[in-house]
Amino acid sequence: MEASAYTDTFARDHLPPPEQWPELLLEDNPDVDYPARLNCAVVLVDDVVSRGDGDRIALRWVEEGRPCSMTYRDLMALTNRIARVLTEDMGLQSGNRVLLRGPNNVMMAASWLAAVKAGMVTVPTMPLLRAGELKKAIDKAEISAVLCDQRLSEEIAHCLDKNHAAYCPTLSQVLYFHDQSPGSLDALAAAKPDDYQACDSAIDDVCLIAFTSGTTGKPKGCMHFHRDVLAMCDTFSRHILTMQADDIVCGTPPLAFTFGLGGLLCFPLRVGASVVLTEKLTPDELLATVQNFGATMTFTAPTFYRQMAALVGKYDLSTLRTTVSAGESLPDATRQLWKEASGIEMTDGIGGTEMIHVYVSSAGKDVRRGAIGKVVPGYIAQVVDERFHPVEPGVVGRLAVKGPTGCRYLEDERQQVFVQHGWNLPGDTFAMDEDGYLYYQARNDDMIISSGYNIAGPDVEGTLLLHEAVAECGVVGKPDPERGSIVKAYVVLKPGFEGDAALVKAIQDHVKAAIAPYKYPREIEFTDSLPRTETGKLQRFVLRTLATEQGK
């Protein structure tokens, strides 16, 4: 590894031992041939200004009903001033961990860039996390400082309160933004000069600890280098999305989620494009954002596209050319519904916090029905059996992948579960055809074994969504004394349908007629809503827990 620029060596000291790392595919790949020393925030902002594009618009938003914007030159000045606050007013040193807490707005984006520019290790967090959840990340990463939107101050206050159960002893200071007080981040930054000498970071200095979402148990902190931030831009965004300088992007994933950090900040900045930052969107509001800003690319979850499909006729979407889905599996029913409504072929992708972003995807004419796609250029994949032997085309097995990014957990014994034999094992079950297209089956723990049959929950969900009455659904295994498990479906109905016994039978018959009859849900429970993470991902583990309790 290159000599670290950091005074505080915590991050490098707590990387997994090198023998537990995945093999990184960096040689002979010009896409990721970076200099040994670089600061990714400088590359994403300052370098755009240096090449003469400082007057291009970087960030767009709506304030008091009016469209607003910020150029790359102004963004560079803002990040420089915030970086000065971090080092001069807060006294932070390179390598210190900084928790970031805020919705998708200018100050959240600029704070992340500024902290990286100053050589900090950023820990972005979802706005809806509570104090007890924040404490797990703060304690694990030994975080001393927080930059937080003032509207989200309540939970942070608990973490600073010695008498509260969520008190964090390492946490010593917090600055709030969107705050009118003289001591706010906004006020302190406004008084600083526009210039700043960025940290001379090593390419493999850690700049991001991203904690995984939607899981149970101890949080897993994924450690990513300055190189990784650029690599996600120069693989998926460059080759699959083909993002260009004239693109205007928008979407729903939080910047605290690497899907959002990439798609709604790093990808557009990497090519001198712009992003519309919005704090909270409904399906109607996302379509209105496309219309009002002339957006060319959207990022959101499958459930949003399904809901938007019925609304597209109300808006002018003539500028929209690419719609990106990730975060959870995309049912083919949703893909076809969106394509029929919008005329746009969805760009699906599978990625993960451990790998920083998407590593399997295809777009446009390269889309093959039923498949997520092929590996993104720079990555390789294989499907393996339990003994780690590659399986034949069409055979279902575990996905193993490697590329220029990979899993490095923050001091976690689960490193040896995710990385085996130099490969990353994301925990997904796939089949690969002879052309290299990958067909998602389920998360490994979403595979239902019933009377000896292997049944992929998402496969049943995709079929259920084709029924006229089904708005949303989640499928899990419920313990059963005779079959081991049975398929149970939790279903949200569309308005106008009554969840009675007749509809249960009609839905079951629909599934039996569409896919192998043994896959049909033997139990269907109608519910008003499904448990989802803040990123829109279905929390199947919540449904599994519920089904297990019901099976006792």
LOFIGU-281657 format. One record per residue (C-alpha): residue number from 1; residue in one letter; chain; x, y, z. Coordinates in steps of 0.05 Angstrom, whole numbers, padded with zeros to 5 digits. Layout:
N
ATOM   seq   type   mol     east    north       up
ATOM   NUM      a     A        X        Y        Z
...
//
This chain:
552
ATOM   seq   type   mol     east    north       up
ATOM     1      m     A    00000    00000    00000
ATOM     2      e     A    00021    00072   -00012
ATOM     3      a     A    00045    00111    00048
ATOM     4      s     A   -00016    00141    00083
ATOM     5      a     A   -00026    00216    00088
ATOM     6      y     A   -00066    00208    00152
ATOM     7      t     A   -00044    00230    00221
ATOM     8      d     A   -00098    00186    00253
ATOM     9      t     A   -00084    00115    00229
ATOM    10      f     A   -00147    00083    00256
ATOM    11      a     A   -00177    00065    00189
ATOM    12      r     A   -00115    00032    00161
ATOM    13      d     A   -00101   -00002    00227
ATOM    14      h     A   -00170   -00034    00226
ATOM    15      l     A   -00171   -00060    00155
ATOM    16      p     A   -00176   -00136    00150
ATOM    17      p     A   -00109   -00171    00144
ATOM    18      p     A   -00087   -00171    00071
ATOM    19      e     A   -00095   -00246    00064
ATOM    20      q     A   -00169   -00237    00076
ATOM    21      w     A   -00178   -00185    00021
ATOM    22      p     A   -00209   -00204   -00045
ATOM    23      e     A   -00163   -00204   -00106
ATOM    24      l     A   -00167   -00135   -00137
ATOM    25      l     A   -00165   -00132   -00213
ATOM    26      l     A   -00125   -00068   -00224
ATOM    27      e     A   -00070   -00088   -00272
ATOM    28      d     A   -00077   -00076   -00347
ATOM    29      n     A   -00142   -00037   -00338
ATOM    30      p     A   -00135    00035   -00362
ATOM    31      d     A   -00202    00053   -00331
ATOM    32      v     A   -00172    00048   -00261
ATOM    33      d     A   -00100    00067   -00276
ATOM    34      y     A   -00096    00124   -00226
ATOM    35      p     A   -00035    00159   -00196
ATOM    36      a     A   -00010    00134   -00130
ATOM    37      r     A   -00032    00197   -00094
ATOM    38      l     A   -00099    00229   -00107
ATOM    39      n     A   -00157    00259   -00069
ATOM    40      c     A   -00223    00237   -00101
ATOM    41      a     A   -00260    00300   -00079
ATOM    42      v     A   -00207    00343   -00114
ATOM    43      v     A   -00216    00300   -00177
ATOM    44      l     A   -00292    00306   -00174
ATOM    45      v     A   -00296    00381   -00164
ATOM    46      d     A   -00230    00420   -00168
ATOM    47      d     A   -00205    00384   -00230
ATOM    48      v     A   -00269    00403   -00267
ATOM    49      v     A   -00254    00476   -00252
ATOM    50      s     A   -00181    00467   -00271
ATOM    51      r     A   -00199    00442   -00340
ATOM    52      g     A   -00240    00504   -00354
ATOM    53      d     A   -00310    00480   -00336
ATOM    54      g     A   -00319    00519   -00271
ATOM    55      d     A   -00381    00555   -00297
ATOM    56      r     A   -00418    00490   -00311
ATOM    57      i     A   -00476    00475   -00264
ATOM    58      a     A   -00459    00421   -00213
ATOM    59      l     A   -00518    00421   -00165
ATOM    60      r     A   -00591    00439   -00175
ATOM    61      w     A   -00648    00443   -00125
ATOM    62      v     A   -00714    00478   -00109
ATOM    63      e     A   -00717    00530   -00054
ATOM    64      e     A   -00783    00564   -00035
ATOM    65      g     A   -00813    00540   -00100
ATOM    66      r     A   -00757    00568   -00144
ATOM    67      p     A   -00704    00528   -00182
ATOM    68      c     A   -00634    00543   -00157
ATOM    69      s     A   -00565    00521   -00180
ATOM    70      m     A   -00491    00521   -00161
ATOM    71      t     A   -00432    00520   -00209
ATOM    72      y     A   -00371    00476   -00201
ATOM    73      r     A   -00330    00538   -00183
ATOM    74      d     A   -00379    00555   -00127
ATOM    75      l     A   -00381    00483   -00104
ATOM    76      m     A   -00305    00483   -00100
ATOM    77      a     A   -00306    00546   -00058
ATOM    78      l     A   -00360    00519   -00012
ATOM    79      t     A   -00324    00453    00000
ATOM    80      n     A   -00259    00491    00013
ATOM    81      r     A   -00293    00534    00066
ATOM    82      i     A   -00325    00474    00100
ATOM    83      a     A   -00258    00438    00099
ATOM    84      r     A   -00227    00498    00134
ATOM    85      v     A   -00281    00494    00188
ATOM    86      l     A   -00265    00420    00199
ATOM    87      t     A   -00191    00431    00208
ATOM    88      e     A   -00188    00502    00237
ATOM    89      d     A   -00250    00508    00280
ATOM    90      m     A   -00262    00435    00298
ATOM    91      g     A   -00188    00418    00302
ATOM    92      l     A   -00197    00353    00265
ATOM    93      q     A   -00138    00316    00237
ATOM    94      s     A   -00131    00274    00174
ATOM    95      g     A   -00157    00204    00186
ATOM    96      n     A   -00209    00225    00238
ATOM    97      r     A   -00278    00196    00226
ATOM    98      v     A   -00335    00245    00214
ATOM    99      l     A   -00408    00224    00217
ATOM   100      l     A   -00452    00258    00165
ATOM   101      r     A   -00526    00263    00176
ATOM   102      g     A   -00574    00297    00129
ATOM   103      p     A   -00623    00288    00071
ATOM   104      n     A   -00603    00298   -00001
ATOM   105      n     A   -00588    00372   -00002
ATOM   106      v     A   -00530    00418   -00020
ATOM   107      m     A   -00499    00421    00049
ATOM   108      m     A   -00500    00345    00057
ATOM   109      a     A   -00466    00336   -00011
ATOM   110      a     A   -00416    00392    00002
ATOM   111      s     A   -00400    00366    00072
ATOM   112      w     A   -00383    00298    00045
ATOM   113      l     A   -00338    00327   -00009
ATOM   114      a     A   -00305    00375    00041
ATOM   115      a     A   -00291    00322    00093
ATOM   116      v     A   -00259    00277    00040
ATOM   117      k     A   -00220    00337    00013
ATOM   118      a     A   -00193    00349    00084
ATOM   119      g     A   -00171    00277    00090
ATOM   120      m     A   -00226    00254    00137
ATOM   121      v     A   -00259    00186    00136
ATOM   122      t     A   -00333    00199    00123
ATOM   123      v     A   -00389    00158    00153
ATOM   124      p     A   -00454    00180    00120
ATOM   125      t     A   -00518    00157    00155
ATOM   126      m     A   -00591    00151    00135
ATOM   127      p     A   -00635    00208    00160
ATOM   128      l     A   -00686    00161    00193
ATOM   129      l     A   -00635    00125    00237
ATOM   130      r     A   -00649    00130    00312
ATOM   131      a     A   -00598    00144    00366
ATOM   132      g     A   -00589    00071    00384
ATOM   133      e     A   -00573    00054    00312
ATOM   134      l     A   -00526    00114    00305
ATOM   135      k     A   -00490    00092    00368
ATOM   136      k     A   -00471    00025    00336
ATOM   137      a     A   -00436    00061    00279
ATOM   138      i     A   -00405    00115    00322
ATOM   139      d     A   -00377    00065    00372
ATOM   140      k     A   -00352    00017    00319
ATOM   141      a     A   -00317    00071    00278
ATOM   142      e     A   -00295    00110    00340
ATOM   143      i     A   -00325    00174    00312
ATOM   144      s     A   -00309    00240    00347
ATOM   145      a     A   -00346    00292    00304
ATOM   146      v     A   -00413    00300    00269
ATOM   147      l     A   -00438    00346    00215
ATOM   148      c     A   -00514    00344    00218
ATOM   149      d     A   -00574    00378    00188
ATOM   150      q     A   -00605    00417    00245
ATOM   151      r     A   -00673    00385    00232
ATOM   152      l     A   -00643    00318    00251
ATOM   153      s     A   -00611    00342    00315
ATOM   154      e     A   -00654    00304    00365
ATOM   155      e     A   -00623    00235    00356
ATOM   156      i     A   -00552    00263    00355
ATOM   157      a     A   -00567    00299    00420
ATOM   158      h     A   -00582    00232    00452
ATOM   159      c     A   -00514    00206    00430
ATOM   160      l     A   -00481    00266    00465
ATOM   161      d     A   -00522    00258    00529
ATOM   162      k     A   -00484    00220    00583
ATOM   163      n     A   -00549    00201    00616
ATOM   164      h     A   -00579    00170    00553
ATOM   165      a     A   -00573    00097    00535
ATOM   166      a     A   -00546    00118    00466
ATOM   167      y     A   -00489    00159    00495
ATOM   168      c     A   -00426    00153    00454
ATOM   169      p     A   -00362    00167    00494
ATOM   170      t     A   -00318    00180    00433
ATOM   171      l     A   -00365    00233    00406
ATOM   172      s     A   -00340    00302    00427
ATOM   173      q     A   -00369    00354    00379
ATOM   174      v     A   -00424    00368    00329
ATOM   175      l     A   -00437    00424    00280
ATOM   176      y     A   -00506    00434    00250
ATOM   177      f     A   -00522    00460    00181
ATOM   178      h     A   -00587    00492    00156
ATOM   179      d     A   -00580    00529    00222
ATOM   180      q     A   -00584    00605    00229
ATOM   181      s     A   -00543    00610    00293
ATOM   182      p     A   -00474    00643    00293
ATOM   183      g     A   -00440    00578    00311
ATOM   184      s     A   -00471    00537    00255
ATOM   185      l     A   -00431    00504    00200
ATOM   186      d     A   -00464    00551    00151
ATOM   187      a     A   -00442    00613    00189
ATOM   188      l     A   -00372    00589    00203
ATOM   189      a     A   -00361    00567    00131
ATOM   190      a     A   -00386    00634    00104
ATOM   191      a     A   -00331    00670    00142
ATOM   192      k     A   -00274    00628    00112
ATOM   193      p     A   -00231    00642    00051
ATOM   194      d     A   -00248    00604   -00013
ATOM   195      d     A   -00181    00569   -00020
ATOM   196      y     A   -00156    00506    00015
ATOM   197      q     A   -00097    00459    00009
ATOM   198      a     A   -00129    00390    00003
ATOM   199      c     A   -00100    00329    00038
ATOM   200      d     A   -00048    00294   -00005
ATOM   201      s     A   -00084    00228    00003
ATOM   202      a     A   -00057    00161   -00018
ATOM   203      i     A   -00099    00125   -00070
ATOM   204      d     A   -00112    00071   -00018
ATOM   205      d     A   -00127    00116    00041
ATOM   206      v     A   -00197    00102    00067
ATOM   207      c     A   -00246    00159    00053
ATOM   208      l     A   -00312    00124    00066
ATOM   209      i     A   -00340    00075    00116
ATOM   210      a     A   -00408    00056    00090
ATOM   211      f     A   -00452    00016    00138
ATOM   212      t     A   -00497   -00035    00105
ATOM   213      s     A   -00572   -00024    00105
ATOM   214      g     A   -00629   -00072    00115
ATOM   215      t     A   -00592   -00124    00155
ATOM   216      t     A   -00599   -00150    00226
ATOM   217      g     A   -00547   -00158    00280
ATOM   218      k     A   -00483   -00119    00286
ATOM   219      p     A   -00474   -00066    00233
ATOM   220      k     A   -00422   -00080    00180
ATOM   221      g     A   -00377   -00022    00161
ATOM   222      c     A   -00350   -00026    00090
ATOM   223      m     A   -00284    00011    00082
ATOM   224      h     A   -00272    00044    00014
ATOM   225      f     A   -00211    00080   -00013
ATOM   226      h     A   -00205    00144   -00054
ATOM   227      r     A   -00191    00096   -00112
ATOM   228      d     A   -00257    00059   -00102
ATOM   229      v     A   -00298    00123   -00107
ATOM   230      l     A   -00268    00138   -00176
ATOM   231      a     A   -00271    00064   -00197
ATOM   232      m     A   -00347    00061   -00188
ATOM   233      c     A   -00351    00122   -00234
ATOM   234      d     A   -00303    00095   -00286
ATOM   235      t     A   -00335    00026   -00291
ATOM   236      f     A   -00411    00024   -00284
ATOM   237      s     A   -00424    00097   -00299
ATOM   238      r     A   -00375    00102   -00357
ATOM   239      h     A   -00390    00037   -00393
ATOM   240      i     A   -00463    00021   -00376
ATOM   241      l     A   -00495    00088   -00363
ATOM   242      t     A   -00449    00126   -00410
ATOM   243      m     A   -00462    00189   -00370
ATOM   244      q     A   -00441    00252   -00406
ATOM   245      a     A   -00428    00325   -00386
ATOM   246      d     A   -00496    00347   -00411
ATOM   247      d     A   -00534    00298   -00368
ATOM   248      i     A   -00580    00321   -00312
ATOM   249      v     A   -00594    00266   -00262
ATOM   250      c     A   -00644    00259   -00205
ATOM   251      g     A   -00672    00205   -00161
ATOM   252      t     A   -00690    00180   -00092
ATOM   253      p     A   -00633    00140   -00060
ATOM   254      p     A   -00601    00176    00000
ATOM   255      l     A   -00529    00201   -00007
ATOM   256      a     A   -00515    00159    00054
ATOM   257      f     A   -00529    00097    00011
ATOM   258      t     A   -00474    00082   -00039
ATOM   259      f     A   -00527    00074   -00094
ATOM   260      g     A   -00544    00147   -00081
ATOM   261      l     A   -00473    00171   -00068
ATOM   262      g     A   -00453    00144   -00136
ATOM   263      g     A   -00514    00160   -00179
ATOM   264      l     A   -00533    00226   -00147
ATOM   265      l     A   -00465    00257   -00134
ATOM   266      c     A   -00401    00222   -00156
ATOM   267      f     A   -00423    00198   -00225
ATOM   268      p     A   -00447    00266   -00250
ATOM   269      l     A   -00389    00304   -00219
ATOM   270      r     A   -00339    00256   -00251
ATOM   271      v     A   -00360    00279   -00321
ATOM   272      g     A   -00379    00351   -00307
ATOM   273      a     A   -00454    00338   -00308
ATOM   274      s     A   -00505    00361   -00257
ATOM   275      v     A   -00552    00331   -00206
ATOM   276      v     A   -00619    00354   -00179
ATOM   277      l     A   -00617    00345   -00103
ATOM   278      t     A   -00685    00333   -00071
ATOM   279      e     A   -00697    00316    00002
ATOM   280      k     A   -00759    00274   -00006
ATOM   281      l     A   -00798    00252   -00067
ATOM   282      t     A   -00863    00217   -00082
ATOM   283      p     A   -00870    00182   -00150
ATOM   284      d     A   -00909    00242   -00176
ATOM   285      e     A   -00856    00290   -00150
ATOM   286      l     A   -00799    00250   -00183
ATOM   287      l     A   -00834    00254   -00250
ATOM   288      a     A   -00847    00328   -00239
ATOM   289      t     A   -00772    00337   -00224
ATOM   290      v     A   -00755    00304   -00291
ATOM   291      q     A   -00803    00350   -00327
ATOM   292      n     A   -00784    00415   -00291
ATOM   293      f     A   -00708    00406   -00295
ATOM   294      g     A   -00704    00369   -00361
ATOM   295      a     A   -00672    00309   -00327
ATOM   296      t     A   -00641    00257   -00371
ATOM   297      m     A   -00629    00201   -00321
ATOM   298      t     A   -00665    00175   -00259
ATOM   299      f     A   -00642    00130   -00202
ATOM   300      t     A   -00694    00096   -00158
ATOM   301      a     A   -00720    00029   -00133
ATOM   302      p     A   -00767   -00018   -00172
ATOM   303      t     A   -00826   -00001   -00128
ATOM   304      f     A   -00821    00072   -00150
ATOM   305      y     A   -00819    00054   -00224
ATOM   306      r     A   -00880    00010   -00215
ATOM   307      q     A   -00918    00067   -00182
ATOM   308      m     A   -00894    00119   -00233
ATOM   309      a     A   -00916    00077   -00293
ATOM   310      a     A   -00988    00096   -00281
ATOM   311      l     A   -00970    00170   -00277
ATOM   312      v     A   -00924    00183   -00337
ATOM   313      g     A   -00981    00210   -00380
ATOM   314      k     A   -00986    00271   -00335
ATOM   315      y     A   -00915    00295   -00349
ATOM   316      d     A   -00868    00315   -00405
ATOM   317      l     A   -00812    00264   -00400
ATOM   318      s     A   -00782    00278   -00469
ATOM   319      t     A   -00713    00292   -00440
ATOM   320      l     A   -00709    00226   -00402
ATOM   321      r     A   -00665    00174   -00436
ATOM   322      t     A   -00641    00128   -00380
ATOM   323      t     A   -00676    00099   -00319
ATOM   324      v     A   -00634    00060   -00270
ATOM   325      s     A   -00661    00010   -00220
ATOM   326      a     A   -00621   -00021   -00164
ATOM   327      g     A   -00626   -00033   -00089
ATOM   328      e     A   -00669   -00095   -00096
ATOM   329      s     A   -00689   -00145   -00150
ATOM   330      l     A   -00728   -00117   -00209
ATOM   331      p     A   -00787   -00161   -00226
ATOM   332      d     A   -00796   -00170   -00301
ATOM   333      a     A   -00869   -00149   -00293
ATOM   334      t     A   -00844   -00081   -00268
ATOM   335      r     A   -00793   -00075   -00324
ATOM   336      q     A   -00846   -00088   -00377
ATOM   337      l     A   -00897   -00043   -00343
ATOM   338      w     A   -00848    00015   -00342
ATOM   339      k     A   -00825    00002   -00414
ATOM   340      e     A   -00897    00001   -00439
ATOM   341      a     A   -00913    00066   -00403
ATOM   342      s     A   -00849    00105   -00417
ATOM   343      g     A   -00818    00072   -00478
ATOM   344      i     A   -00753    00065   -00439
ATOM   345      e     A   -00717   -00001   -00428
ATOM   346      m     A   -00697   -00003   -00355
ATOM   347      t     A   -00623   -00008   -00336
ATOM   348      d     A   -00623   -00058   -00280
ATOM   349      g     A   -00563   -00071   -00236
ATOM   350      i     A   -00539   -00111   -00177
ATOM   351      g     A   -00487   -00082   -00131
ATOM   352      g     A   -00475   -00075   -00058
ATOM   353      t     A   -00445   -00033   -00004
ATOM   354      e     A   -00387   -00082    00002
ATOM   355      m     A   -00368   -00071   -00071
ATOM   356      i     A   -00387    00003   -00067
ATOM   357      h     A   -00434    00001   -00127
ATOM   358      v     A   -00462   -00039   -00186
ATOM   359      y     A   -00420   -00095   -00217
ATOM   360      v     A   -00473   -00132   -00259
ATOM   361      s     A   -00516   -00093   -00309
ATOM   362      s     A   -00535   -00084   -00381
ATOM   363      a     A   -00569   -00027   -00417
ATOM   364      g     A   -00609   -00013   -00480
ATOM   365      k     A   -00600   -00064   -00536
ATOM   366      d     A   -00556   -00107   -00491
ATOM   367      v     A   -00614   -00122   -00444
ATOM   368      r     A   -00636   -00195   -00445
ATOM   369      r     A   -00705   -00209   -00417
ATOM   370      g     A   -00703   -00242   -00349
ATOM   371      a     A   -00629   -00226   -00338
ATOM   372      i     A   -00599   -00170   -00297
ATOM   373      g     A   -00543   -00167   -00347
ATOM   374      k     A   -00470   -00184   -00354
ATOM   375      v     A   -00412   -00164   -00309
ATOM   376      v     A   -00393   -00090   -00315
ATOM   377      p     A   -00327   -00082   -00353
ATOM   378      g     A   -00270   -00090   -00304
ATOM   379      y     A   -00306   -00144   -00264
ATOM   380      i     A   -00309   -00220   -00273
ATOM   381      a     A   -00359   -00268   -00243
ATOM   382      q     A   -00373   -00342   -00237
ATOM   383      v     A   -00429   -00383   -00207
ATOM   384      v     A   -00404   -00436   -00159
ATOM   385      d     A   -00430   -00494   -00119
ATOM   386      e     A   -00421   -00506   -00044
ATOM   387      r     A   -00351   -00534   -00056
ATOM   388      f     A   -00334   -00471   -00096
ATOM   389      h     A   -00331   -00508   -00162
ATOM   390      p     A   -00359   -00469   -00222
ATOM   391      v     A   -00425   -00497   -00246
ATOM   392      e     A   -00449   -00509   -00317
ATOM   393      p     A   -00489   -00455   -00355
ATOM   394      g     A   -00560   -00452   -00330
ATOM   395      v     A   -00545   -00486   -00264
ATOM   396      v     A   -00564   -00446   -00202
ATOM   397      g     A   -00509   -00431   -00152
ATOM   398      r     A   -00475   -00377   -00111
ATOM   399      l     A   -00449   -00315   -00146
ATOM   400      a     A   -00375   -00300   -00138
ATOM   401      v     A   -00347   -00235   -00165
ATOM   402      k     A   -00282   -00196   -00166
ATOM   403      g     A   -00259   -00131   -00197
ATOM   404      p     A   -00225   -00065   -00181
ATOM   405      t     A   -00267   -00058   -00118
ATOM   406      g     A   -00281   -00108   -00063
ATOM   407      c     A   -00302   -00121    00008
ATOM   408      r     A   -00261   -00096    00067
ATOM   409      y     A   -00301   -00097    00131
ATOM   410      l     A   -00283   -00054    00190
ATOM   411      e     A   -00257   -00105    00241
ATOM   412      d     A   -00309   -00158    00229
ATOM   413      e     A   -00305   -00234    00230
ATOM   414      r     A   -00356   -00236    00173
ATOM   415      q     A   -00299   -00215    00126
ATOM   416      q     A   -00282   -00288    00118
ATOM   417      v     A   -00354   -00304    00099
ATOM   418      f     A   -00359   -00251    00046
ATOM   419      v     A   -00290   -00262    00017
ATOM   420      q     A   -00268   -00333    00000
ATOM   421      h     A   -00212   -00357   -00045
ATOM   422      g     A   -00200   -00285   -00067
ATOM   423      w     A   -00272   -00277   -00091
ATOM   424      n     A   -00328   -00234   -00063
ATOM   425      l     A   -00390   -00274   -00046
ATOM   426      p     A   -00447   -00224   -00042
ATOM   427      g     A   -00497   -00275   -00017
ATOM   428      d     A   -00538   -00281   -00081
ATOM   429      t     A   -00562   -00342   -00119
ATOM   430      f     A   -00555   -00337   -00194
ATOM   431      a     A   -00554   -00376   -00259
ATOM   432      m     A   -00509   -00356   -00317
ATOM   433      d     A   -00523   -00372   -00389
ATOM   434      e     A   -00471   -00390   -00442
ATOM   435      d     A   -00466   -00317   -00463
ATOM   436      g     A   -00449   -00293   -00393
ATOM   437      y     A   -00517   -00263   -00376
ATOM   438      l     A   -00534   -00270   -00302
ATOM   439      y     A   -00604   -00289   -00279
ATOM   440      y     A   -00620   -00270   -00208
ATOM   441      q     A   -00656   -00323   -00166
ATOM   442      a     A   -00655   -00298   -00095
ATOM   443      r     A   -00612   -00278   -00037
ATOM   444      n     A   -00582   -00341   -00010
ATOM   445      d     A   -00625   -00335    00052
ATOM   446      d     A   -00687   -00319    00010
ATOM   447      m     A   -00687   -00388   -00022
ATOM   448      i     A   -00746   -00428    00004
ATOM   449      i     A   -00738   -00503    00009
ATOM   450      s     A   -00807   -00536    00010
ATOM   451      s     A   -00815   -00612    00004
ATOM   452      g     A   -00746   -00615   -00027
ATOM   453      y     A   -00760   -00562   -00079
ATOM   454      n     A   -00717   -00499   -00082
ATOM   455      i     A   -00762   -00439   -00092
ATOM   456      a     A   -00736   -00368   -00103
ATOM   457      g     A   -00779   -00318   -00067
ATOM   458      p     A   -00768   -00263   -00119
ATOM   459      d     A   -00791   -00310   -00174
ATOM   460      v     A   -00858   -00318   -00139
ATOM   461      e     A   -00861   -00243   -00125
ATOM   462      g     A   -00852   -00227   -00199
ATOM   463      t     A   -00909   -00273   -00217
ATOM   464      l     A   -00955   -00245   -00163
ATOM   465      l     A   -00943   -00175   -00190
ATOM   466      l     A   -00973   -00195   -00256
ATOM   467      h     A   -01041   -00205   -00223
ATOM   468      e     A   -01087   -00146   -00232
ATOM   469      a     A   -01102   -00140   -00157
ATOM   470      v     A   -01031   -00140   -00131
ATOM   471      a     A   -00996   -00073   -00118
ATOM   472      e     A   -00937   -00099   -00077
ATOM   473      c     A   -00916   -00165   -00047
ATOM   474      g     A   -00863   -00201   -00007
ATOM   475      v     A   -00853   -00276   -00007
ATOM   476      v     A   -00817   -00317    00047
ATOM   477      g     A   -00815   -00387    00075
ATOM   478      k     A   -00859   -00404    00134
ATOM   479      p     A   -00839   -00464    00177
ATOM   480      d     A   -00884   -00524    00165
ATOM   481      p     A   -00880   -00591    00201
ATOM   482      e     A   -00896   -00632    00139
ATOM   483      r     A   -00861   -00594    00082
ATOM   484      g     A   -00804   -00561    00122
ATOM   485      s     A   -00828   -00494    00095
ATOM   486      i     A   -00885   -00469    00055
ATOM   487      v     A   -00887   -00408    00010
ATOM   488      k     A   -00923   -00350    00044
ATOM   489      a     A   -00940   -00285    00009
ATOM   490      y     A   -00954   -00218    00042
ATOM   491      v     A   -00994   -00177   -00008
ATOM   492      v     A   -01014   -00104   -00013
ATOM   493      l     A   -01076   -00098   -00057
ATOM   494      k     A   -01092   -00044   -00107
ATOM   495      p     A   -01152    00001   -00090
ATOM   496      g     A   -01219   -00030   -00106
ATOM   497      f     A   -01201   -00103   -00090
ATOM   498      e     A   -01225   -00140   -00028
ATOM   499      g     A   -01178   -00188    00006
ATOM   500      d     A   -01225   -00247    00015
ATOM   501      a     A   -01220   -00322    00006
ATOM   502      a     A   -01242   -00317   -00066
ATOM   503      l     A   -01185   -00270   -00083
ATOM   504      v     A   -01135   -00315   -00047
ATOM   505      k     A   -01155   -00373   -00091
ATOM   506      a     A   -01154   -00330   -00154
ATOM   507      i     A   -01084   -00307   -00139
ATOM   508      q     A   -01060   -00377   -00123
ATOM   509      d     A   -01090   -00403   -00188
ATOM   510      h     A   -01056   -00347   -00226
ATOM   511      v     A   -00988   -00367   -00198
ATOM   512      k     A   -01000   -00441   -00212
ATOM   513      a     A   -01017   -00425   -00285
ATOM   514      a     A   -00956   -00380   -00295
ATOM   515      i     A   -00899   -00418   -00262
ATOM   516      a     A   -00886   -00488   -00234
ATOM   517      p     A   -00946   -00504   -00190
ATOM   518      y     A   -00903   -00525   -00131
ATOM   519      k     A   -00881   -00452   -00125
ATOM   520      y     A   -00950   -00424   -00110
ATOM   521      p     A   -00961   -00389   -00043
ATOM   522      r     A   -00999   -00437    00002
ATOM   523      e     A   -01014   -00379    00048
ATOM   524      i     A   -01031   -00307    00027
ATOM   525      e     A   -01038   -00252    00078
ATOM   526      f     A   -01064   -00184    00058
ATOM   527      t     A   -01031   -00125    00090
ATOM   528      d     A   -01034   -00049    00084
ATOM   529      s     A   -00959   -00041    00075
ATOM   530      l     A   -00893   -00079    00072
ATOM   531      p     A   -00831   -00066    00115
ATOM   532      r     A   -00778   -00029    00075
ATOM   533      t     A   -00712    00004    00089
ATOM   534      e     A   -00702    00078    00079
ATOM   535      t     A   -00674    00062    00010
ATOM   536      g     A   -00738    00026   -00010
ATOM   537      k     A   -00710   -00045   -00003
ATOM   538      l     A   -00760   -00097    00020
ATOM   539      q     A   -00740   -00123    00088
ATOM   540      r     A   -00753   -00197    00077
ATOM   541      f     A   -00719   -00214    00143
ATOM   542      v     A   -00777   -00177    00179
ATOM   543      l     A   -00827   -00219    00140
ATOM   544      r     A   -00787   -00283    00154
ATOM   545      t     A   -00788   -00267    00229
ATOM   546      l     A   -00863   -00254    00226
ATOM   547      a     A   -00876   -00318    00187
ATOM   548      t     A   -00833   -00358    00236
ATOM   549      e     A   -00873   -00331    00295
ATOM   550      q     A   -00937   -00348    00259
ATOM   551      g     A   -00912   -00418    00245
ATOM   552      k     A   -00901   -00435    00319
//
